Amino acid sequence: MGPLSFVFLAVFLAANAYFAYRASMLVRLAQTTTGPVWSGNRLDRVPERISTFVANVLGQKAVLRKKNAGIMHAAIFWGFIIITTETIQNFAWEIHPGFTFEFIGPTAYSALVAVQDLFTLAVLVAVLYAYYRRLVVRPEGLGKSKDAIIILTLTGSLMVSLFTMRAFRQVAHPEWFDQYEMISGLLARHLVEPVGFSPATASAISSAFRWVHHLLVLGFLCYIPSSKHLHVLTAAPNTFLRTLDIPKGMRKVNLEDENATSFGVGKVSDLSWKDTLDLYACTECGRCQDACPAHNTQKPLSPKALNPHRWNH
């Protein structure tokens, strides 16, 4: 390992330590809640829970009910899953220069490289559409969110850094598996090669953008616990632990209980741990608001507005 490997390790460990600290604060906050949980056993009927998890998390079934926005979100979600394999490879490269996943076999690895490249484009297109939807179309359910713009900018920057890294790498090392990166290959042939970079210069620029990608990923990791993008970590367990049998009607409150000091939820500690997990998993997409009868009759009520207020509190 060279000096840069130790620098990378230091940055990597510092970012993960900060993430762990922020995540532990969120866990402790959930543990301070004392409110009753709507449904008791949330680890029963495991096959049904796994089926729901596969459909709604991996398959993005609920999100895809809104066609255009659903495809956009699904492209970003599936893209991040695929691209994470390249991120892991790039991280490992800093510790062990030359590391790749070629050990899975030439055919499998070339297919993986091609899929990574295609999904990078899919995510970038989805991010551009998300910008358009938020800044031009402006659906009522979305509202204005500085946090969302930051997340989209980080996501788009991650994809651009990957394309730039790959394009320069193809010029520096055309003999590698990079010929399967079709989109990056087009960028290399039409934007990089005509400039006439030497292989050594192209390799240095590719390495620089690999580091840009590292810093963006680790910066994103530090930002997640403080943003609505926390749902990328909490949506999966929240979906698995969801209420399978929706109760009919609201929970009864005994207004004549002389020993009661409060009714309902008046402060954060009155929430249950599941309420807090719901809050952490909220994407602020506005689907709850779209389905709210009071909001749809122009009443000044919005279930979506509750979560940002609770989060800020």
C-alpha positions in Angstrom: 0.0 0.0 0.0 1.3 3.4 -0.9 0.7 6.8 0.8 -2.6 7.4 -1.1 -3.9 4.1 0.2 -3.4 5.3 3.8 -5.0 8.7 2.9 -8.0 6.9 1.5 -8.3 4.6 4.6 -8.2 7.7 6.9 -10.9 9.5 4.9 -13.0 6.2 4.6 -12.8 5.5 8.3 -13.6 9.1 9.3 -16.7 9.2 7.1 -17.9 5.9 8.4 -17.3 6.9 12.0 -19.3 10.1 11.5 -22.1 8.1 9.8 -22.1 5.6 12.7 -22.3 8.5 15.2 -25.3 10.2 13.5 -27.0 6.8 13.0 -26.6 6.0 16.7 -28.3 9.3 17.6 -31.3 8.4 15.5 -31.5 5.0 17.1 -31.3 6.5 20.6 -34.1 9.0 19.6 -36.3 6.1 18.6 -35.6 4.3 21.9 -36.8 7.4 23.9 -40.3 7.1 22.5 -42.9 5.5 24.8 -46.1 5.5 22.7 -48.1 2.3 22.0 -47.3 0.4 18.8 -50.4 -0.1 16.6 -49.8 -3.8 16.0 -48.1 -6.2 18.3 -45.9 -8.9 16.7 -44.1 -7.5 13.7 -41.9 -10.6 13.1 -44.8 -13.0 12.4 -45.9 -14.3 9.0 -42.3 -14.0 7.7 -43.0 -15.4 4.1 -45.7 -12.7 3.7 -43.3 -10.0 4.9 -40.6 -11.2 2.6 -43.0 -11.2 -0.3 -44.0 -7.6 0.5 -40.3 -6.6 0.8 -39.4 -8.1 -2.6 -42.4 -6.5 -4.3 -42.3 -3.0 -2.7 -38.5 -2.6 -2.1 -36.7 -4.6 -4.7 -39.6 -4.4 -7.3 -40.6 -0.8 -6.4 -44.2 -1.9 -6.9 -45.8 0.9 -4.8 -43.6 3.6 -6.4 -44.4 2.5 -10.0 -48.1 3.3 -9.5 -47.1 6.8 -10.6 -45.8 5.9 -14.1 -43.3 8.7 -14.9 -42.2 9.5 -11.4 -42.2 5.8 -10.5 -39.9 4.9 -13.5 -37.6 7.7 -12.5 -37.3 6.6 -8.9 -37.0 2.9 -9.8 -34.2 3.8 -12.3 -32.3 5.6 -9.6 -32.9 2.8 -7.0 -31.9 -0.1 -9.3 -29.0 2.0 -10.7 -27.5 2.6 -7.3 -27.7 -1.1 -6.5 -25.8 -2.0 -9.7 -23.3 1.0 -9.4 -22.5 0.1 -5.8 -20.6 -2.9 -7.1 -18.3 -0.6 -9.0 -18.0 1.7 -6.0 -16.9 -1.3 -3.9 -14.4 -2.2 -6.6 -13.0 1.3 -6.7 -12.7 1.4 -3.0 -10.8 -1.9 -3.0 -8.6 -0.6 -5.8 -7.2 2.1 -3.4 -6.2 -0.6 -0.9 -5.1 -3.2 -3.5 -4.2 -1.4 -6.8 -5.4 -3.4 -9.8 -8.2 -5.1 -7.9 -11.3 -5.9 -10.0 -14.2 -8.4 -9.9 -12.7 -10.3 -12.9 -12.5 -13.4 -10.7 -16.2 -13.9 -11.3 -15.2 -14.9 -14.9 -14.7 -13.0 -18.1 -18.3 -13.3 -19.4 -19.9 -12.4 -16.1 -17.5 -9.5 -15.5 -17.9 -8.0 -19.0 -21.7 -8.2 -18.5 -21.4 -6.5 -15.1 -19.3 -3.7 -16.6 -21.8 -3.2 -19.5 -24.8 -3.1 -17.1 -22.9 -0.6 -14.8 -22.4 1.7 -17.7 -26.0 1.5 -19.0 -27.4 2.1 -15.5 -25.1 5.1 -15.0 -26.8 6.7 -18.0 -30.2 5.6 -16.7 -29.6 7.3 -13.4 -28.3 10.4 -15.0 -31.4 10.7 -17.2 -33.6 10.0 -14.2 -31.9 12.8 -12.3 -32.4 15.3 -15.1 -36.1 14.3 -15.3 -36.3 14.8 -11.5 -34.9 18.3 -11.9 -37.4 19.0 -14.6 -40.3 17.7 -12.5 -39.3 19.6 -9.4 -38.3 22.9 -11.0 -40.6 23.1 -14.0 -43.7 20.8 -13.6 -43.8 21.3 -9.8 -46.5 18.8 -8.7 -48.4 19.9 -5.6 -47.4 16.9 -3.6 -43.6 17.5 -3.9 -43.5 21.1 -2.7 -40.2 22.9 -2.4 -37.2 21.1 -1.0 -33.6 22.3 -0.8 -32.7 18.9 0.5 -34.0 17.2 -2.6 -32.0 19.5 -4.9 -28.8 18.7 -2.9 -29.5 15.0 -3.2 -30.1 15.2 -7.0 -27.0 17.3 -7.5 -24.9 14.8 -5.5 -26.4 11.9 -7.5 -25.9 13.5 -10.8 -22.3 14.5 -9.9 -21.6 10.8 -8.9 -22.7 9.7 -12.4 -20.7 12.4 -14.2 -17.6 11.5 -12.2 -18.0 7.8 -13.2 -18.4 8.6 -16.9 -15.4 10.9 -16.8 -13.3 8.3 -15.0 -14.2 5.5 -17.4 -13.8 7.6 -20.5 -10.2 8.6 -19.6 -9.5 5.1 -18.4 -10.4 3.7 -21.8 -7.9 6.0 -23.5 -5.2 5.0 -20.9 -5.9 1.3 -21.0 -7.9 0.3 -24.1 -6.9 -3.4 -23.5 -9.0 -3.7 -20.4 -12.6 -4.8 -20.2 -13.6 -1.2 -20.7 -14.7 -2.0 -24.3 -17.9 -3.3 -22.8 -18.6 0.2 -21.4 -20.5 1.4 -24.5 -21.6 4.9 -23.3 -18.2 5.6 -21.8 -16.6 4.4 -25.0 -18.5 6.9 -27.0 -17.4 9.7 -24.7 -13.8 8.4 -24.9 -13.8 8.3 -28.7 -15.6 11.6 -29.4 -14.5 13.8 -26.5 -11.3 12.5 -25.0 -9.3 10.9 -27.8 -9.6 13.9 -30.2 -7.8 16.1 -27.6 -4.7 13.9 -27.9 -4.1 13.0 -24.2 -1.2 10.6 -23.7 -1.9 7.3 -21.9 -0.1 8.6 -18.8 -2.0 11.8 -18.7 -5.3 10.1 -19.3 -4.5 7.6 -16.5 -3.8 10.4 -14.1 -7.0 12.2 -14.9 -9.0 9.0 -14.6 -7.4 8.4 -11.2 -8.3 12.0 -10.1 -11.9 11.4 -11.0 -11.9 8.1 -9.2 -11.0 10.1 -6.1 -13.7 12.7 -6.9 -16.2 9.8 -6.9 -14.8 8.4 -3.6 -15.2 11.8 -1.9 -18.7 12.3 -3.3 -19.8 8.8 -2.1 -18.3 9.3 1.4 -19.8 12.9 1.5 -23.2 11.4 0.6 -22.8 8.8 3.4 -22.2 11.6 5.9 -25.2 13.6 4.6 -27.7 10.7 4.6 -28.5 10.6 8.4 -29.4 14.3 8.3 -31.5 14.3 5.1 -34.7 12.8 3.8 -32.5 10.4 1.8 -32.3 8.5 5.1 -35.1 6.4 3.6 -32.6 4.5 1.5 -31.5 2.8 4.7 -34.8 2.7 6.6 -37.4 1.9 3.9 -36.3 -1.8 3.7 -36.7 -2.6 7.5 -39.8 -0.4 7.7 -41.5 -2.3 4.8 -40.6 -5.6 6.4 -42.1 -4.5 9.8 -45.2 -3.0 8.3 -48.7 -3.7 9.6 -50.0 -6.5 7.5 -53.6 -6.3 8.7 -54.8 -2.7 8.5 -57.1 -2.0 11.5 -60.6 -0.7 10.9 -61.0 2.7 12.4 -58.8 4.7 14.7 -57.4 3.6 18.0 -59.9 4.3 20.7 -59.0 6.9 23.3 -60.6 6.9 26.7 -61.3 10.6 27.3 -62.8 9.8 30.7 -59.6 8.3 32.1 -58.9 10.4 35.2 -55.3 9.1 35.4 -54.4 10.2 31.9 -52.0 13.1 31.7 -52.4 13.6 28.0 -54.4 12.2 25.0 -52.9 11.3 21.7 -49.5 12.5 20.7 -48.5 15.9 22.1 -44.7 15.5 22.0 -42.1 13.4 20.2 -41.7 11.0 23.1 -45.4 10.1 22.7 -44.6 8.4 19.4 -43.9 4.7 19.2 -40.7 3.3 17.9 -42.6 2.3 14.7 -43.9 5.8 14.3 -40.3 7.0 14.5 -39.2 4.5 11.9 -42.0 5.6 9.7 -40.7 9.2 10.0 -37.2 8.0 9.1 -38.5 6.1 6.1 -40.6 9.0 4.7 -39.5 10.2 1.3 -41.8 13.3 1.3 -43.2 12.0 -2.1 -46.7 13.4 -1.3 -48.6 10.1 -2.0 -50.2 10.2 1.5 -51.3 13.8 0.8 -52.8 12.8 -2.6 -54.9 10.1 -0.8 -56.0 12.3 2.1 -59.8 13.1 1.9 -59.4 16.3 4.0 -56.6 17.7 1.8 -58.5 16.8 -1.4 -61.4 18.9 -0.2 -59.2 22.0 0.2 -58.9 21.7 3.9 -55.7 23.2 5.4 -54.5 19.7 6.5 -51.7 17.7 5.1 -50.4 14.4 6.4 -47.2 15.0 4.4 -46.5 18.2 6.4 -46.4 16.3 9.7 -43.2 14.4 8.9 -41.0 17.4 8.1 -42.3 19.2 11.1 -41.6 16.2 13.4 -38.2 15.8 11.7 -37.2 19.4 12.2 -38.4 19.3 15.8 
